[in-house]
Amino acid sequence: MKGNRKLTEEQVHEIRCLNRRRIHYRGLADMYSLDNIANKYGIGRTTVINVIDGISYAEIPDQWCEDDQTEKS
């Protein structure tokens, strides 16, 4: 469902990278919380989850984060 989209392709990549960091660095969980990510982009927590799970913006392929040392999910 493409509809009226708020996020750019770059923002989708950033959200997915932030989630990988959140999972990898549990000690920084507050910084990378789903709520904080949602607030950063002015979207809802559910949208963040859907981006991460590939439900929303599914046509944008996942990619490695610039400083990604965690495994790609």
C-alpha positions in Angstrom: 0.0 0.0 0.0 1.8 3.1 -1.2 -0.9 5.8 -0.7 0.2 9.1 0.9 3.7 8.5 2.1 5.5 10.6 4.6 8.9 8.8 4.7 11.7 9.0 2.1 13.7 6.0 1.0 16.6 7.3 3.1 14.5 7.6 6.2 13.2 4.0 5.7 16.9 2.9 5.6 17.7 5.0 8.7 14.7 3.5 10.7 15.8 0.0 9.8 19.4 0.8 10.9 18.3 2.4 14.1 16.3 -0.8 14.9 19.4 -3.0 14.3 21.4 -0.8 16.6 18.6 -0.9 19.2 18.7 -4.7 19.1 22.5 -5.0 19.1 23.2 -2.4 21.8 20.6 -3.2 24.4 22.3 -0.8 26.8 21.3 2.0 24.6 17.7 0.8 24.3 16.2 4.2 25.5 18.0 6.1 22.7 16.9 3.6 20.1 13.5 2.9 21.4 10.7 2.4 18.9 8.9 5.4 20.4 12.0 7.6 20.0 12.5 6.5 16.4 8.8 7.3 15.7 9.1 10.7 17.3 12.3 11.5 15.3 10.4 11.0 12.0 7.0 12.3 13.2 5.3 8.9 12.6 3.6 6.4 14.8 5.2 3.4 16.6 3.1 1.1 14.4 4.5 2.6 11.2 8.1 2.1 12.6 7.3 -1.6 13.2 5.8 -2.0 9.8 8.8 -0.4 8.2 11.1 -2.7 10.1 9.0 -5.8 9.3 8.8 -4.8 5.6 5.1 -4.4 5.6 5.3 -0.7 4.8 7.8 0.5 2.2 8.3 -3.2 1.2 9.5 -2.1 -2.3 12.6 -0.4 -0.7 15.2 -3.1 -0.2 17.0 -3.3 3.1 20.7 -2.4 3.0 23.6 -2.4 5.4 23.9 0.6 7.7 26.9 2.8 7.1 28.5 1.8 10.4 26.7 -1.5 10.7 28.6 -4.1 12.6 25.5 -6.1 13.4 24.1 -8.9 11.2 21.6 -7.9 8.7 18.1 -9.2 9.6 
